[in-house]
Amino acid sequence: PVFPLDPKPAQTFGRAIEFDNTVTRFGTGRRQAVSNRTGGLHRFSLRFGPLDAERIDTIWNFYIARSGNLSPFVYVDQTTGTAHICAFAQAAMTREMFEWKVEQTGLELDEVVL
């Protein structure tokens, strides 16, 4: 399934990249660093601004159909046109919290490796 981009986000204000590294610091001042995965993964934060109930329902129903953060989906980054396999970052949200994130603070999607 593909994340519903109708409406398109008013702003993709977060596009962070996260690396899975383990860094151990020793008392001598030395450190040992190991990468647990090749490359980094993105976290997208999408804010849509004010939406009517029908459009919020579309995104909410997509969230419910994915069982929160259980099932991955395709998200197409609107700034680059690149498709990413993602999952919702939050496992549990009330409808009110979901609406607040969608319209005000940003709905977070985590890129995943299948």
LINPE-V101057 format. One record per helix or strand. SS is the DSSP state (h for helix, s for strand). FROM is the first residue (numbers start at 0). LEN is the number of residues. If there is no record, write none. Layout:
BEGIN
[[SS,FROM,LEN] [SS,FROM,LEN]]
END
This chain:
BEGIN
[[s,1,1] [s,10,8] [s,20,5] [s,30,5] [s,40,7] [h,52,13] [s,72,4] [s,82,6] [h,94,11] [s,106,5]]
END
